[in-house]
Amino acid sequence: MKLTVLLLIVVLCSLQVEAEQVKFGPLCSGNPGNTKRGCDPGWGCGNYGARRRRKDGSTYKHMGLDIVCADGATVYAPFDVTLKGKAVPYQRNNAINDGVTLSGGGLCFKLFYMHPDKYSGTVKKGQKLGKLLPMQKVYRGITSHIHVQMCDPKINPTQYF
């Protein structure tokens, strides 16, 4: 009987933890529902795991999730976060090669293609983190977006949206 009660408590606790999984609040002004980027001709799709093709013809897997965000839009903290430093998506510099690593809600993640107001400290949910950079200068015709990638890129961020 005691074992049965203990097992029941463990199951209920695990269900409660799963139900309390953190969800991202709005990331960008103008996109309160965090609409995901679909597919753009010539640029591929914005979902995690989408196949991409390099200039040399080789393919790779998209390791993040793209959330629609207009060039110059305000980027907000999706929940209370701690800024952990600069994060860049490219080895070579360009107009959108900026971002930040954050932690909060038990998660570690990166936001790319945005310039944060600061790279360290804390920001409360809904407060301004920075601005989206001019994506159209680098990828003309793509749907402008912020790229969300977990610190462990093998983790799919979609589950948090």
Kinemage of the C-alpha trace (Angstrom):
@kinemage 1
@onewidth
@group {chain A} dominant
@subgroup {mainchain}
@vectorlist {calphas} color= white
{ca met a 1} P 0.000 0.000 0.000
{ca lys a 2} L 2.782 2.451 0.942
{ca leu a 3} L 4.614 1.656 -2.309
{ca thr a 4} L 1.455 2.277 -4.338
{ca val a 5} L 0.912 5.670 -2.684
{ca leu a 6} L 4.562 6.593 -3.216
{ca leu a 7} L 4.391 5.650 -6.902
{ca leu a 8} L 1.200 7.664 -7.315
{ca ile a 9} L 2.864 10.722 -5.762
{ca val a 10} L 5.887 10.359 -8.066
{ca val a 11} L 3.660 10.123 -11.147
{ca leu a 12} L 1.591 13.152 -10.113
{ca cys a 13} L 4.718 15.205 -9.418
{ca ser a 14} L 6.202 14.334 -12.798
{ca leu a 15} L 2.949 15.322 -14.540
{ca gln a 16} L 2.935 18.655 -12.727
{ca val a 17} L 6.557 19.376 -13.743
{ca glu a 18} L 5.731 18.563 -17.375
{ca ala a 19} L 2.651 20.804 -17.256
{ca glu a 20} L 4.747 23.682 -15.893
{ca gln a 21} L 7.251 23.527 -18.778
{ca val a 22} L 8.305 27.046 -19.680
{ca lys a 23} L 6.803 28.624 -22.815
{ca phe a 24} L 8.277 31.573 -24.675
{ca gly a 25} L 6.381 34.820 -24.376
{ca pro a 26} L 6.323 37.201 -27.367
{ca leu a 27} L 9.805 37.750 -28.809
{ca cys a 28} L 9.193 40.572 -31.306
{ca ser a 29} L 7.034 43.654 -31.560
{ca gly a 30} L 4.395 43.052 -34.210
{ca asn a 31} L 4.327 39.268 -33.612
{ca pro a 32} L 2.589 38.651 -30.258
{ca gly a 33} L 1.847 35.006 -31.162
{ca asn a 34} L 5.457 34.105 -32.097
{ca thr a 35} L 4.499 33.096 -35.650
{ca lys a 36} L 7.093 30.714 -37.034
{ca arg a 37} L 8.771 31.444 -40.359
{ca gly a 38} L 7.554 29.106 -43.080
{ca cys a 39} L 9.500 28.388 -46.267
{ca asp a 40} L 11.015 31.043 -48.508
{ca pro a 41} L 12.000 30.208 -52.120
{ca gly a 42} L 15.761 30.095 -52.310
{ca trp a 43} L 16.230 30.342 -48.555
{ca gly a 44} L 14.638 27.181 -47.189
{ca cys a 45} L 12.341 26.722 -44.215
{ca gly a 46} L 12.534 28.081 -40.689
{ca asn a 47} L 11.613 24.958 -38.725
{ca tyr a 48} L 14.083 23.039 -36.575
{ca gly a 49} L 15.704 20.264 -38.599
{ca ala a 50} L 14.937 21.819 -42.007
{ca arg a 51} L 17.386 20.744 -44.692
{ca arg a 52} L 19.637 23.519 -45.983
{ca arg a 53} L 22.008 23.544 -48.934
{ca arg a 54} L 25.411 25.231 -48.931
{ca lys a 55} L 26.892 26.970 -51.979
{ca asp a 56} L 29.077 23.896 -52.595
{ca gly a 57} L 25.945 21.694 -52.807
{ca ser a 58} L 26.398 19.924 -49.466
{ca thr a 59} L 23.458 19.877 -47.052
{ca tyr a 60} L 23.102 20.516 -43.361
{ca lys a 61} L 20.357 20.640 -40.748
{ca his a 62} L 18.905 23.916 -39.459
{ca met a 63} L 19.581 23.790 -35.709
{ca gly a 64} L 17.140 26.435 -34.547
{ca leu a 65} L 13.641 27.806 -34.978
{ca asp a 66} L 12.950 31.027 -36.876
{ca ile a 67} L 10.313 33.366 -35.437
{ca val a 68} L 8.982 36.117 -37.736
{ca cys a 69} L 10.352 39.521 -36.738
{ca ala a 70} L 10.556 42.666 -38.870
{ca asp a 71} L 13.889 44.371 -39.491
{ca gly a 72} L 14.369 46.929 -36.713
{ca ala a 73} L 11.615 45.429 -34.525
{ca thr a 74} L 11.999 45.492 -30.767
{ca val a 75} L 13.045 42.118 -29.322
{ca tyr a 76} L 11.623 41.256 -25.899
{ca ala a 77} L 12.626 38.872 -23.120
{ca pro a 78} L 10.307 35.825 -23.447
{ca phe a 79} L 10.480 35.279 -19.659
{ca asp a 80} L 12.826 36.483 -16.910
{ca val a 81} L 16.335 35.926 -18.287
{ca thr a 82} L 19.998 36.310 -17.436
{ca leu a 83} L 22.196 37.464 -20.318
{ca lys a 84} L 25.299 35.288 -20.576
{ca gly a 85} L 27.280 37.070 -23.294
{ca lys a 86} L 27.597 37.633 -27.000
{ca ala a 87} L 26.673 34.870 -29.459
{ca val a 88} L 27.281 35.069 -33.206
{ca pro a 89} L 25.888 32.810 -35.933
{ca tyr a 90} L 28.699 33.280 -38.471
{ca gln a 91} L 32.488 33.054 -38.533
{ca arg a 92} L 32.646 35.983 -40.962
{ca asn a 93} L 31.198 39.334 -40.045
{ca asn a 94} L 28.141 40.805 -41.810
{ca ala a 95} L 25.229 43.149 -41.024
{ca ile a 96} L 23.344 40.541 -38.945
{ca asn a 97} L 26.197 38.720 -37.194
{ca asp a 98} L 25.169 39.448 -33.630
{ca gly a 99} L 23.132 37.883 -30.861
{ca val a 100} L 23.113 36.909 -27.221
{ca thr a 101} L 23.156 33.787 -25.040
{ca leu a 102} L 20.493 33.725 -22.326
{ca ser a 103} L 19.301 31.524 -19.509
{ca gly a 104} L 15.983 31.467 -17.737
{ca gly a 105} L 13.088 29.168 -16.981
{ca gly a 106} L 15.547 26.296 -16.669
{ca leu a 107} L 16.694 26.796 -20.285
{ca cys a 108} L 19.856 27.983 -21.992
{ca phe a 109} L 19.310 29.438 -25.472
{ca lys a 110} L 20.677 31.871 -28.050
{ca leu a 111} L 18.970 34.574 -30.059
{ca phe a 112} L 20.660 35.425 -33.375
{ca tyr a 113} L 20.251 38.324 -35.837
{ca met a 114} L 19.544 40.852 -33.083
{ca his a 115} L 21.624 43.478 -31.357
{ca pro a 116} L 21.028 43.387 -27.609
{ca asp a 117} L 21.061 46.545 -25.530
{ca lys a 118} L 23.520 44.704 -23.272
{ca tyr a 119} L 25.287 41.318 -23.146
{ca ser a 120} L 25.159 40.708 -19.397
{ca gly a 121} L 22.785 41.300 -16.531
{ca thr a 122} L 19.122 40.406 -16.176
{ca val a 123} L 15.955 41.358 -18.044
{ca lys a 124} L 12.379 40.757 -16.905
{ca lys a 125} L 9.744 39.091 -19.074
{ca gly a 126} L 8.372 41.496 -21.675
{ca gln a 127} L 11.154 44.048 -21.277
{ca lys a 128} L 13.243 45.116 -24.244
{ca leu a 129} L 16.317 42.997 -25.048
{ca gly a 130} L 17.327 44.863 -28.206
{ca lys a 131} L 16.483 45.271 -31.910
{ca leu a 132} L 16.378 42.911 -34.880
{ca leu a 133} L 19.191 43.639 -37.315
{ca pro a 134} L 18.622 44.408 -41.048
{ca met a 135} L 18.180 40.857 -42.344
{ca gln a 136} L 17.195 42.062 -45.836
{ca lys a 137} L 20.713 43.460 -46.299
{ca val a 138} L 22.110 39.920 -46.139
{ca tyr a 139} L 19.213 37.681 -47.277
{ca arg a 140} L 17.148 39.758 -49.734
{ca gly a 141} L 13.603 38.388 -49.996
{ca ile a 142} L 13.665 36.099 -46.966
{ca thr a 143} L 11.021 36.544 -44.276
{ca ser a 144} L 12.885 38.540 -41.630
{ca his a 145} L 13.141 36.619 -38.380
{ca ile a 146} L 14.914 36.004 -35.124
{ca his a 147} L 16.653 32.626 -34.830
{ca val a 148} L 16.155 30.757 -31.542
{ca gln a 149} L 18.689 28.009 -30.828
{ca met a 150} L 19.202 26.066 -27.638
{ca cys a 151} L 22.732 26.085 -26.161
{ca asp a 152} L 22.684 22.351 -26.894
{ca pro a 153} L 21.719 22.493 -30.587
{ca lys a 154} L 20.505 18.876 -30.479
{ca ile a 155} L 17.511 20.126 -28.456
{ca asn a 156} L 14.566 21.267 -30.572
{ca pro a 157} L 13.303 24.652 -29.295
{ca thr a 158} L 9.854 24.219 -30.908
{ca gln a 159} L 8.532 22.490 -27.792
{ca tyr a 160} L 8.877 25.767 -25.880
{ca phe a 161} L 6.586 27.712 -28.239
